Amino acid sequence: MSEMKQAGVPEADEFFGRMNDPTAAASIKGICGDEMEFHLYIREDRIEDIRYFTQGCGNTRACGRAVARRAKGRTVTDALSISAGEIIRSGECEPQAGRHCAILAVTTFYRAVADYLLAP
């Protein structure tokens, strides 16, 4: 069984990877040393496509996928209601050991949204 399967992330993850020409993007390095990136394609204030990238642990990846899954198709302002607590309670990542992974994923997503909102 692969590390990803053990962490609850499916082998085929439609949200994993980078985007060539995103509308907005952000990257943050967490306290654990894992780095998370989010790339967004936004049209008319709706997140039409979203990708995350990390070389971190399986739990970091699971949290990135959980955020991306919730954000796709939502308006930018509505997607800002996604919280680390929601990701932790979802069961999609390890609730105790991976709290910092959920916080990293959500914070990076918020920063990508800010990149969009603050663009000239």
MARBA-3410 file (N, C-alpha, C, O; in Angstrom, 1 decimal):
120
0.8,-1.2,0.0,0.0,0.0,0.0,0.9,1.2,0.0,1.8,1.3,0.8 ~ 0.6,2.2,-0.9,1.4,3.4,-1.0,1.2,4.3,0.2,0.2,4.2,0.9 ~ 2.1,5.3,0.4,2.0,6.2,1.5,0.7,7.1,1.3,0.0,7.4,2.2 ~ 0.4,7.4,0.0,-0.8,8.2,-0.2,-2.1,7.4,0.2,-3.0,8.0,0.8 ~ -2.2,6.2,-0.1,-3.3,5.4,0.2,-3.5,5.3,1.8,-4.6,5.4,2.3
-2.3,5.2,2.5,-2.4,5.1,3.9,-2.9,6.5,4.5,-3.5,6.5,5.5 ~ -2.6,7.6,3.8,-3.0,8.9,4.3,-4.4,9.2,3.9,-5.0,10.3,4.2 ~ -5.1,8.3,3.1,-6.4,8.6,2.7,-6.6,9.4,1.4,-7.7,9.8,1.1 ~ -5.5,9.5,0.7,-5.5,10.3,-0.6,-5.6,9.2,-1.7,-4.7,8.3,-1.8 ~ -6.5,9.4,-2.6,-6.6,8.4,-3.7,-5.4,8.6,-4.7,-4.8,9.6,-4.8
-5.0,7.5,-5.3,-3.9,7.5,-6.3,-4.1,8.6,-7.3,-3.2,9.3,-7.6 ~ -5.3,8.6,-7.9,-5.6,9.6,-8.9,-6.3,10.8,-8.3,-7.4,10.8,-7.8 ~ -5.5,11.9,-8.2,-6.0,13.1,-7.6,-6.1,14.3,-8.6,-5.1,14.8,-9.0 ~ -7.3,14.6,-9.0,-7.6,15.5,-10.1,-7.1,16.9,-9.7,-6.9,17.8,-10.6 ~ -6.9,17.2,-8.5,-6.5,18.6,-8.0,-5.0,18.7,-7.8,-4.5,19.8,-7.6
-4.2,17.6,-7.9,-2.8,17.7,-7.6,-2.0,18.1,-8.8,-2.2,17.6,-9.9 ~ -1.1,19.1,-8.6,-0.3,19.6,-9.7,-0.2,21.1,-9.8,-0.8,21.7,-8.9 ~ 0.4,21.6,-10.7,0.5,23.0,-10.9,-0.3,23.4,-12.2,-0.6,22.6,-13.0 ~ -0.6,24.7,-12.2,-1.3,25.3,-13.3,-0.4,26.2,-14.1,0.4,27.0,-13.5 ~ -0.4,26.1,-15.4,0.5,26.9,-16.2,0.2,28.4,-16.2,1.1,29.2,-16.1
-1.0,28.8,-16.2,-1.4,30.2,-16.3,-2.5,30.6,-15.3,-3.6,30.9,-15.7 ~ -2.2,30.5,-14.0,-3.3,30.7,-13.0,-3.7,32.2,-12.9,-2.9,33.1,-13.2 ~ -4.9,32.4,-12.5,-5.4,33.8,-12.2,-4.7,34.3,-10.9,-4.4,35.5,-10.8 ~ -4.5,33.3,-10.0,-3.9,33.7,-8.7,-3.1,32.4,-8.2,-3.5,31.3,-8.5 ~ -2.1,32.7,-7.4,-1.3,31.6,-6.8,-0.7,32.1,-5.5,-0.6,33.3,-5.2
-0.3,31.1,-4.7,0.4,31.3,-3.4,1.2,30.1,-3.0,0.8,29.0,-3.4 ~ 2.2,30.4,-2.2,3.0,29.3,-1.7,3.5,29.6,-0.3,3.9,30.8,0.0 ~ 3.3,28.7,0.6,3.7,28.9,2.0,4.5,27.7,2.5,4.1,26.5,2.2 ~ 5.5,27.9,3.3,6.3,26.8,3.9,5.8,26.8,5.4,5.8,27.7,6.1 ~ 5.3,25.6,5.8,4.8,25.4,7.1,5.9,25.2,8.1,7.1,25.0,7.8
5.5,25.1,9.4,6.4,25.0,10.5,7.1,23.6,10.5,8.1,23.4,11.0 ~ 6.4,22.6,9.8,7.0,21.3,9.7,8.0,21.1,8.6,8.6,20.1,8.5 ~ 8.1,22.2,7.8,9.0,22.2,6.6,8.4,21.8,5.3,9.0,22.0,4.3 ~ 7.1,21.4,5.4,6.4,21.1,4.1,6.0,22.4,3.5,5.7,23.4,4.2 ~ 6.0,22.5,2.2,5.6,23.6,1.4,4.3,23.3,0.7,4.1,22.2,0.1
3.3,24.2,0.7,2.0,24.0,0.0,1.9,25.2,-1.0,2.2,26.3,-0.7 ~ 1.4,24.8,-2.2,1.1,25.8,-3.2,-0.4,25.6,-3.6,-0.9,24.5,-3.7 ~ -1.0,26.7,-4.0,-2.3,26.7,-4.6,-2.3,27.6,-5.8,-1.7,28.7,-5.8 ~ -2.9,27.1,-6.9,-3.0,27.8,-8.2,-4.5,27.8,-8.5,-5.2,26.8,-8.5 ~ -5.0,29.0,-8.8,-6.5,29.2,-9.0,-6.7,29.8,-10.4,-6.0,30.6,-10.8
-7.7,29.3,-11.1,-8.2,29.9,-12.3,-9.6,30.4,-11.9,-10.5,29.6,-11.7 ~ -9.8,31.7,-11.9,-11.0,32.4,-11.5,-11.6,33.2,-12.6,-10.9,34.0,-13.3 ~ -12.9,33.0,-12.9,-13.5,33.8,-13.9,-14.9,34.3,-13.3,-15.6,33.5,-12.8 ~ -15.1,35.6,-13.4,-16.3,36.2,-12.9,-16.5,35.9,-11.4,-17.6,35.5,-11.0 ~ -15.4,35.9,-10.7,-15.4,35.7,-9.2,-15.7,34.2,-8.8,-16.0,34.0,-7.7
-15.7,33.3,-9.8,-15.9,31.9,-9.4,-14.7,31.1,-9.7,-14.0,31.3,-10.7 ~ -14.3,30.2,-8.8,-13.1,29.3,-8.9,-13.5,28.2,-9.9,-14.1,27.2,-9.5 ~ -13.1,28.4,-11.1,-13.4,27.4,-12.1,-12.5,26.2,-12.1,-12.8,25.1,-12.4 ~ -11.2,26.4,-11.7,-10.2,25.4,-11.6,-9.3,25.7,-10.5,-9.0,26.8,-10.1 ~ -8.8,24.6,-9.8,-7.9,24.8,-8.7,-7.0,23.6,-8.7,-7.3,22.5,-8.9
-5.7,23.9,-8.4,-4.7,22.9,-8.2,-3.9,23.2,-7.0,-3.7,24.4,-6.6 ~ -3.4,22.2,-6.3,-2.5,22.3,-5.2,-1.2,21.5,-5.5,-1.3,20.5,-6.3 ~ -0.1,21.9,-4.9,1.1,21.1,-5.1,1.9,21.1,-3.8,2.0,22.1,-3.1 ~ 2.4,20.0,-3.4,3.3,19.8,-2.2,4.2,18.6,-2.4,3.8,17.7,-3.1 ~ 5.3,18.7,-1.9,6.2,17.5,-1.8,6.2,17.0,-0.4,7.1,16.3,0.0
5.3,17.5,0.4,5.2,17.1,1.8,4.6,15.8,2.0,4.4,15.0,1.1 ~ 4.3,15.5,3.3,3.7,14.2,3.7,2.4,13.9,3.1,1.7,14.8,2.5 ~ 1.9,12.7,3.2,0.6,12.3,2.7,-0.5,13.1,3.4,-1.5,13.3,2.7 ~ -0.4,13.5,4.6,-1.4,14.2,5.3,-1.5,15.6,4.7,-2.6,16.2,4.6 ~ -0.3,16.2,4.4,-0.4,17.6,3.8,-1.1,17.5,2.5,-1.9,18.4,2.2
-0.8,16.5,1.8,-1.5,16.3,0.5,-3.0,16.1,0.6,-3.8,16.6,-0.1 ~ -3.4,15.3,1.6,-4.8,15.0,1.9,-5.5,16.3,2.2,-6.6,16.5,1.8 ~ -4.9,17.2,3.0,-5.5,18.5,3.4,-5.6,19.4,2.2,-6.6,20.1,2.0 ~ -4.6,19.4,1.3,-4.6,20.2,0.1,-5.8,19.8,-0.8,-6.5,20.6,-1.3 ~ -5.9,18.5,-0.9,-7.0,17.9,-1.8,-8.4,18.3,-1.1,-9.3,18.6,-1.9
-8.5,18.2,0.2,-9.8,18.5,0.8,-10.2,20.0,0.6,-11.3,20.3,0.4 ~ -9.2,20.9,0.7,-9.5,22.3,0.4,-9.9,22.5,-1.0,-10.9,23.2,-1.3 ~ -9.1,21.9,-2.0,-9.4,22.1,-3.4,-10.8,21.5,-3.7,-11.5,22.2,-4.5 ~ -11.1,20.4,-3.2,-12.4,19.8,-3.5,-13.6,20.7,-3.0,-14.6,20.8,-3.7 ~ -13.4,21.3,-1.9,-14.4,22.2,-1.4,-14.5,23.5,-2.1,-15.6,24.1,-2.3
-13.4,24.0,-2.6,-13.3,25.3,-3.2,-13.8,25.4,-4.7,-14.3,26.4,-5.2 ~ -13.6,24.3,-5.4,-13.9,24.3,-6.9,-15.4,24.6,-7.1,-16.2,23.9,-6.5 ~ -15.6,25.5,-8.0,-17.0,25.9,-8.4,-17.6,26.9,-7.5,-18.7,27.4,-7.8 ~ -17.0,27.3,-6.4,-17.6,28.3,-5.5,-17.1,29.7,-5.9,-16.1,29.8,-6.5 ~ -17.9,30.7,-5.4,-17.5,32.0,-5.6,-16.3,32.3,-4.7,-16.1,31.5,-3.7
-15.5,33.2,-5.0,-14.3,33.5,-4.2,-14.7,33.8,-2.7,-14.1,33.3,-1.8 ~ -15.7,34.7,-2.5,-16.1,35.1,-1.2,-16.7,33.9,-0.4,-16.5,33.7,0.8 ~ -17.5,33.1,-1.1,-18.0,31.9,-0.4,-17.0,30.9,0.0,-17.0,30.3,1.0 ~ -16.0,30.7,-0.9,-14.9,29.8,-0.6,-14.0,30.2,0.6,-13.4,29.4,1.2 ~ -14.1,31.5,0.9,-13.4,31.9,2.1,-14.0,31.4,3.4,-13.4,31.6,4.5
-15.1,30.7,3.4,-15.7,30.1,4.6,-15.1,28.8,4.9,-15.3,28.2,5.9 ~ -14.2,28.2,4.0,-13.6,27.0,4.3,-12.6,27.2,5.4,-11.8,28.2,5.4 ~ -12.6,26.3,6.4,-11.8,26.5,7.6,-10.9,25.3,7.9,-11.2,24.2,7.4 ~ -9.9,25.5,8.6,-9.0,24.4,9.0,-9.8,23.4,9.9,-9.6,22.2,9.8 ~ -10.7,24.0,10.7,-11.5,23.1,11.6,-12.4,22.2,10.7,-12.6,21.0,11.1
-13.0,22.7,9.7,-13.8,21.9,8.8,-13.0,20.8,8.2,-13.4,19.7,8.1 ~ -11.8,21.1,7.7,-10.9,20.1,7.1,-10.5,19.0,8.1,-10.5,17.8,7.8 ~ -10.2,19.4,9.3,-9.8,18.5,10.4,-11.0,17.6,10.7,-10.8,16.4,10.9 ~ -12.2,18.2,10.9,-13.4,17.4,11.2,-13.8,16.5,10.1,-14.6,15.5,10.4 ~ -13.4,16.7,8.9,-13.9,16.0,7.7,-13.5,14.5,7.7,-14.2,13.7,7.1
-12.4,14.2,8.4,-11.9,12.8,8.3,-11.1,12.6,7.1,-10.6,11.4,6.9 ~ -10.8,13.6,6.3,-10.0,13.4,5.1,-8.5,13.5,5.4,-7.7,13.1,4.5 ~ -8.2,13.9,6.6,-6.8,14.0,7.0,-6.7,13.6,8.5,-7.8,13.5,9.1 ~ -5.5,13.3,9.0,-5.4,12.9,10.4,-5.7,14.1,11.3,-5.2,15.1,11.2 ~ -6.7,13.8,12.2,-7.2,14.9,13.0,-6.2,15.5,14.0,-6.2,16.7,14.3
-5.4,14.7,14.6,-4.5,15.2,15.7,-3.1,15.5,15.1,-2.7,16.6,15.2 ~ -2.5,14.5,14.5,-1.1,14.7,14.1,-1.0,15.7,12.9,0.0,16.3,12.7 ~ -2.1,15.9,12.2,-2.1,16.7,11.0,-2.7,18.0,11.1,-3.1,18.6,10.1 ~ -3.0,18.5,12.3,-3.7,19.8,12.5,-2.9,20.9,11.7,-3.5,21.7,11.0 ~ -1.6,20.9,11.9,-0.8,21.9,11.2,-0.9,21.8,9.7,-0.7,22.8,9.0
-1.1,20.6,9.2,-1.3,20.4,7.7,-2.5,21.1,7.2,-2.5,21.7,6.1 ~ -3.6,20.9,8.0,-4.9,21.6,7.6,-4.7,23.1,7.7,-5.2,23.8,6.8 ~ -4.1,23.6,8.7,-3.8,25.0,8.8,-3.0,25.5,7.6,-3.3,26.6,7.1 ~ -1.9,24.8,7.3,-1.1,25.2,6.1,-1.9,25.2,4.8,-1.8,26.2,4.1 ~ -2.7,24.2,4.6,-3.5,24.1,3.4,-4.5,25.3,3.3,-4.6,26.0,2.2
-5.2,25.5,4.3,-6.2,26.6,4.3,-5.6,28.0,4.2,-6.0,28.8,3.5 ~ -4.5,28.2,5.0,-3.8,29.5,4.9,-3.2,29.8,3.5,-3.3,30.9,3.1 ~ -2.7,28.7,2.9,-2.1,28.9,1.5,-3.3,29.2,0.6,-3.1,30.1,-0.3 ~ -4.4,28.6,0.7,-5.5,28.8,-0.2,-6.0,30.3,0.0,-6.3,31.0,-0.9 ~ -6.1,30.7,1.3,-6.5,32.1,1.6,-5.6,33.1,0.9,-6.0,34.1,0.4
-4.3,32.8,1.0,-3.3,33.7,0.4,-3.5,33.8,-1.1,-3.3,34.8,-1.7 ~ -3.8,32.6,-1.8,-4.0,32.6,-3.2,-5.3,33.5,-3.5,-5.3,34.2,-4.5 ~ -6.3,33.4,-2.7,-7.5,34.2,-2.9,-7.2,35.7,-2.7,-7.6,36.5,-3.5 ~ -6.3,36.0,-1.7,-5.9,37.4,-1.5,-5.1,37.9,-2.8,-5.3,39.0,-3.1 ~ -4.3,37.0,-3.4,-3.6,37.4,-4.6,-4.6,37.8,-5.6,-4.3,38.8,-6.4
-5.7,37.1,-5.8,-6.7,37.5,-6.7,-7.4,38.8,-6.3,-7.6,39.7,-7.2 ~ -7.8,38.9,-5.1,-8.6,40.0,-4.6,-7.8,41.3,-4.7,-8.4,42.4,-4.9 ~ -6.5,41.2,-4.4,-5.7,42.4,-4.4,-5.0,42.8,-5.7,-4.3,43.8,-5.7 ~ -5.3,42.0,-6.7,-4.6,42.3,-8.0,-5.2,43.6,-8.6,-6.4,43.9,-8.4 ~ -4.3,44.4,-9.2,-4.8,45.7,-9.7,-5.8,45.5,-10.9,-6.3,46.5,-11.4
END
